[in-house]
């Protein structure tokens, strides 16, 4: 005699209500008693309000008893519970959908409003993507004791493939400018989770000044040099030629002024926090700068930076700048070359690299890196970058890497 095999079915269990320790354990204890298979599980907790979903597969002769016991337990725990049968074909269709591409969309601002999030989610919807989960990366904001440096960041996990990723990227960057919010759209692959090398521009990125302008003011040619600098950063004139012109104007300046400038450089908001976390997590850090090695090496000693490549000013026997430079100019092309070279030396896949900068001469390395970020950048740079940070400090980079405040502050 052949024993008839019991039929199995899928049931989606939804539990909502006030969160409390042991709630999930209580549910699992009942399911374990009847040898239920867990096909999927997810939980969110917002202001101590729980939303728990469990998809189970169970012998149909036990399903009624399981639901009965869960109802009694829900009453005891004072939470709401609901059940939905999931057919085999419906389940298989869901499984097939899980094989689609995934993207991570990160939103950053000093604060986030419903209007800003509505605009972002409209873009997501228009591209045929589905939001699987939403995660808050920043700590909770105090409304009684507001902090000047407060920031808000949430991360959307998206399933599917954008109908037009380039158009989506453009829409998000337009929203960034219109609504005062920063976006990062990244494919959720192993490289995003395993970044290992980060390369920074220095002037107007790690520090809030252009060192050549500071030197020029000491030399009495500040206005002339600043005008050339701004034109070069906007991409209006060739960086190499502008560099030669500016350095020539520094001829005769005593080299001792560099020490005072270095010690008083205004460090960009968030740099201390960013560097501390990157070093703690084992990232290799490089400065690739069109500025000068003296200032790059000062920051290297301050933060334990691994590599510094910048321009070397020529000094005569009397300790005066000659108006010339030594070696090859570090321009945009050279920055991209150096990023690839350091990645090769460190045995890091180029997809695991990050580049951050503000000027036109940073675009080559921003485009080359696995994650290129325009930071408080010139319009031309923002227009050509896929990620930008304009609303908060440089530690905003950490959120694009998926760090949560709770990890960072631990």
C-alpha positions in Angstrom: 0.0 0.0 0.0 1.4 3.4 -1.1 1.0 6.2 1.5 -0.4 9.3 -0.1 2.0 12.2 0.3 0.6 15.2 2.1 0.3 18.4 0.1 2.4 21.4 1.0 1.3 25.0 0.7 2.8 28.5 1.1 1.4 31.0 3.6 2.5 34.6 4.0 2.3 35.7 7.6 2.2 39.5 8.3 2.6 40.8 11.9 2.4 44.5 12.9 2.3 46.3 16.2 4.4 47.4 19.1 7.8 45.8 19.0 9.1 43.9 22.0 11.9 41.5 22.8 11.2 37.9 22.1 8.3 38.4 19.6 10.1 36.9 16.7 11.3 34.0 18.9 7.7 33.3 19.9 6.6 33.1 16.3 9.4 30.8 15.3 8.8 28.5 18.3 5.3 27.8 16.9 6.5 27.4 13.3 9.3 25.1 14.5 6.9 22.8 16.3 5.3 22.0 12.9 8.5 21.8 10.9 7.7 24.8 8.7 10.2 25.8 6.0 11.1 29.5 5.9 11.1 30.7 2.3 11.5 34.4 3.1 11.6 36.7 6.1 11.9 40.4 6.5 11.4 42.8 9.4 11.4 46.6 9.8 11.2 48.6 13.0 10.2 52.3 12.8 9.9 54.1 16.2 9.3 50.8 18.0 6.5 49.9 15.5 7.2 46.4 14.1 6.4 45.1 10.7 7.4 41.4 10.3 6.7 39.3 7.2 7.4 35.5 7.1 6.7 33.3 4.0 6.4 29.7 5.1 5.9 26.3 3.3 4.1 23.8 5.4 2.2 20.5 5.3 -1.5 21.5 4.6 -2.7 19.2 7.4 -0.9 21.4 9.9 -1.5 24.8 8.4 -4.8 25.4 10.1 -3.4 24.6 13.5 -0.4 26.8 12.9 -2.6 29.8 12.1 -4.8 29.1 15.1 -1.8 29.1 17.5 -0.3 32.2 15.9 -3.6 34.0 16.3 -3.7 33.1 20.0 0.0 34.2 20.4 -0.7 37.5 18.6 -3.6 38.3 21.0 -1.3 37.5 23.9 1.4 39.8 22.5 -1.1 42.5 21.6 -0.1 42.6 17.9 -2.0 42.3 14.6 -1.5 39.2 12.5 -2.7 38.3 9.0 -2.4 35.3 6.6 -2.3 35.1 2.8 -2.0 31.9 0.8 0.6 32.0 -2.0 0.0 29.7 -4.9 2.8 27.7 -6.5 2.8 29.7 -9.7 2.7 33.0 -7.8 5.6 31.9 -5.7 7.6 30.7 -8.7 7.0 34.0 -10.5 8.3 35.8 -7.4 11.4 33.6 -7.3 12.1 34.4 -11.0 11.9 38.1 -10.2 14.6 37.8 -7.5 17.1 37.0 -10.3 16.9 40.5 -11.7 19.5 43.1 -11.3 19.6 45.1 -8.2 20.6 48.8 -7.7 21.2 50.9 -4.6 19.9 54.5 -4.7 21.2 56.6 -1.8 19.7 60.0 -0.9 21.5 62.5 1.3 20.5 65.9 2.6 20.7 68.1 5.7 17.1 66.8 6.1 14.7 64.9 3.9 11.2 65.9 3.1 8.2 64.0 1.7 8.5 66.2 -1.4 12.1 65.2 -2.0 11.4 61.5 -1.5 8.3 61.7 -3.7 10.4 63.1 -6.5 13.0 60.4 -6.2 10.4 57.6 -6.1 8.7 58.9 -9.2 11.9 58.5 -11.0 12.3 55.0 -9.7 8.7 54.1 -10.8 9.1 55.7 -14.2 12.1 53.4 -14.9 10.2 50.2 -14.1 12.1 49.5 -10.9 10.6 48.1 -7.7 11.6 49.2 -4.2 12.4 46.0 -2.2 13.6 47.8 1.0 14.4 51.2 2.5 17.1 51.6 5.1 18.0 54.7 7.1 21.8 55.1 7.3 22.0 58.2 9.5 21.2 58.4 13.2 17.9 59.8 14.5 17.6 63.6 14.6 16.8 65.4 17.8 14.0 68.0 17.4 14.7 69.6 20.8 18.5 70.0 20.4 19.1 70.5 16.7 22.7 70.1 15.5 24.2 72.4 12.9 25.9 69.4 11.2 22.8 67.2 11.1 22.3 65.1 8.0 19.8 62.6 6.8 20.4 59.6 4.5 18.3 56.8 3.3 19.1 53.9 1.0 16.6 52.3 -1.4 17.3 48.7 -2.6 15.8 48.5 -6.1 15.0 45.4 -8.1 15.0 45.3 -11.9 16.8 47.0 -14.7 16.3 50.7 -15.5 14.6 51.2 -18.9 17.2 53.9 -19.6 19.9 54.2 -16.9 21.6 57.2 -18.5 18.3 59.1 -18.5 17.6 58.0 -15.0 21.0 59.3 -13.9 20.3 62.6 -15.6 16.9 62.9 -13.9 18.4 62.3 -10.5 21.2 64.8 -11.0 18.6 67.4 -12.2 16.6 66.7 -9.0 19.8 67.1 -7.0 20.2 70.7 -8.3 16.6 71.6 -8.0 15.8 70.2 -4.6 19.0 70.4 -2.6 19.5 66.7 -2.2 22.4 64.3 -3.2 22.0 61.0 -5.0 24.1 58.0 -5.8 22.8 55.2 -8.1 25.0 52.1 -8.0 24.6 48.6 -9.2 24.4 46.3 -6.2 27.2 43.9 -7.0 30.2 42.6 -5.1 32.4 45.5 -6.1 30.1 48.0 -4.5 30.5 46.0 -1.2 34.3 45.7 -1.5 35.7 49.1 -2.3 39.4 49.2 -1.3 41.1 52.3 -2.8 40.0 55.9 -2.5 41.7 58.8 -4.3 41.1 62.4 -3.4 41.8 65.7 -5.0 43.3 68.0 -2.4 42.5 71.7 -3.1 38.8 72.6 -2.6 38.2 68.9 -1.7 40.1 67.9 1.3 40.8 71.5 2.1 38.7 74.6 1.5 41.2 76.6 -0.4 43.5 76.5 -3.4 47.1 76.4 -2.0 48.4 78.2 -5.1 46.1 81.1 -4.4 47.4 81.2 -0.8 51.0 81.3 -2.1 50.0 84.0 -4.7 48.6 86.2 -2.0 51.8 86.0 -0.1 53.7 86.9 -3.3 51.3 89.9 -4.0 49.9 88.4 -7.2 46.7 86.9 -5.7 44.2 88.3 -8.1 46.1 87.3 -11.2 46.6 83.7 -10.0 43.1 83.3 -8.7 41.6 84.3 -12.0 43.7 81.8 -13.9 42.9 79.1 -11.2 39.1 79.6 -11.5 39.3 79.5 -15.3 41.2 76.3 -15.3 38.8 74.6 -12.8 35.9 75.5 -15.0 37.8 73.9 -17.9 38.0 77.1 -19.9 41.8 76.8 -20.4 44.2 73.9 -20.4 45.3 72.9 -16.9 49.0 72.4 -17.9 49.3 75.8 -19.4 47.5 77.5 -16.6 49.7 75.7 -14.1 52.9 77.0 -15.8 51.5 80.6 -15.8 50.6 80.5 -12.2 53.8 79.0 -11.0 55.8 81.6 -12.9 54.1 84.3 -11.0 55.4 82.9 -7.7 59.0 83.6 -8.6 61.0 85.0 -5.7 58.6 84.0 -2.9 60.3 82.7 0.3 59.6 79.0 0.8 59.2 79.5 4.5 55.6 80.9 4.0 54.5 77.3 3.0 54.8 76.1 6.6 52.4 78.8 7.9 49.9 78.1 5.1 50.0 74.4 5.7 49.3 74.8 9.4 46.4 77.0 8.8 44.7 75.2 5.9 40.9 75.1 6.5 40.1 71.4 6.5 36.8 70.5 4.8 33.8 69.5 7.0 33.7 65.8 7.5 37.4 65.0 6.6 38.4 64.0 10.1 35.5 61.6 10.5 36.0 60.2 7.0 39.7 59.5 7.3 39.3 57.9 10.7 36.7 55.4 9.3 38.6 54.7 6.1 41.8 53.9 8.0 39.9 51.8 10.6 38.3 49.8 7.8 41.6 49.2 5.9 41.1 51.4 2.8 44.1 52.5 0.9 44.0 56.3 0.6 45.7 58.5 -2.0 46.0 62.2 -2.7 46.2 62.9 -6.4 46.5 66.7 -6.7 47.3 69.4 -9.2 48.5 71.3 -6.1 51.8 70.9 -4.4 53.5 68.1 -2.6 54.4 70.2 0.5 50.8 70.5 1.4 49.8 67.0 0.4 52.6 65.5 2.6 51.4 67.7 5.5 47.9 66.0 5.2 49.6 62.7 4.7 51.3 63.0 8.1 48.1 64.3 9.7 45.8 61.5 8.5 48.1 58.6 7.7 47.5 58.8 4.0 49.2 56.0 1.9 50.1 57.9 -1.3 50.6 61.5 -2.3 51.2 62.6 -5.9 51.3 66.3 -6.5 53.5 69.0 -8.1 56.9 69.9 -6.8 58.0 73.6 -6.8 61.6 74.3 -7.6 63.5 76.2 -4.9 66.9 78.0 -5.4 69.9 77.9 -3.0 68.5 81.0 -1.2 65.2 79.3 -0.3 63.2 81.2 -2.9 60.8 79.8 -5.5 62.3 80.0 -9.0 58.9 80.2 -10.8 59.6 76.7 -12.2 58.5 73.2 -11.2 60.3 69.8 -10.9 59.1 66.7 -12.7 55.9 65.9 -14.6 52.8 68.0 -14.0 50.0 66.2 -12.3 47.1 67.1 -14.5 43.8 65.4 -15.2 45.3 62.7 -17.5 48.1 62.0 -15.0 45.6 61.6 -12.1 43.7 58.9 -14.0 47.0 57.2 -14.8 48.0 57.3 -11.2 44.7 55.9 -10.0 45.1 52.9 -12.3 48.8 52.5 -11.3 48.0 52.5 -7.5 45.2 50.0 -8.1 47.6 47.7 -9.9 50.2 48.0 -7.2 47.7 47.3 -4.5 46.1 44.5 -6.5 42.7 46.2 -6.5 40.2 45.8 -9.3 39.5 49.2 -10.9 35.8 48.6 -10.0 36.8 48.7 -6.3 38.2 52.2 -6.6 36.7 55.6 -5.6 37.7 59.0 -6.9 36.6 62.3 -5.3 37.2 65.8 -6.7 35.7 69.2 -7.6 37.5 70.5 -10.7 37.6 69.8 -14.4 41.0 68.2 -14.0 39.4 65.6 -11.7 37.0 64.4 -14.3 39.3 61.8 -15.9 39.9 60.0 -12.6 36.2 60.4 -11.6 35.2 58.7 -14.9 37.9 56.0 -14.5 37.0 54.9 -10.9 34.5 52.3 -10.0 32.7 55.1 -8.0 33.3 58.6 -9.1 32.0 61.4 -6.9 31.9 65.2 -7.7 32.2 67.0 -4.4 30.9 70.6 -4.1 32.0 70.7 -7.7 32.0 73.1 -10.6 29.0 72.9 -12.9 30.9 71.2 -15.7 32.1 68.4 -13.3 28.6 67.8 -11.8 27.2 67.6 -15.4 29.6 64.8 -16.2 29.7 62.9 -12.9 27.3 60.1 -11.9 27.4 60.9 -8.2 27.7 64.2 -6.4 27.7 65.6 -2.9 26.7 69.2 -2.5 24.6 69.3 0.6 26.9 68.0 3.4 30.6 67.4 4.2 33.1 65.0 2.8 32.0 62.2 5.2 29.0 61.9 2.9 31.2 59.6 0.9 30.7 57.0 3.7 27.0 56.8 3.0 27.6 56.1 -0.7 29.7 53.2 0.5 26.8 51.9 2.6 28.1 52.8 6.1 25.5 53.5 8.8 26.1 56.0 11.6 25.7 53.1 14.1 28.7 51.4 12.5 30.8 54.6 12.1 30.3 55.7 15.7 30.8 52.3 17.3 
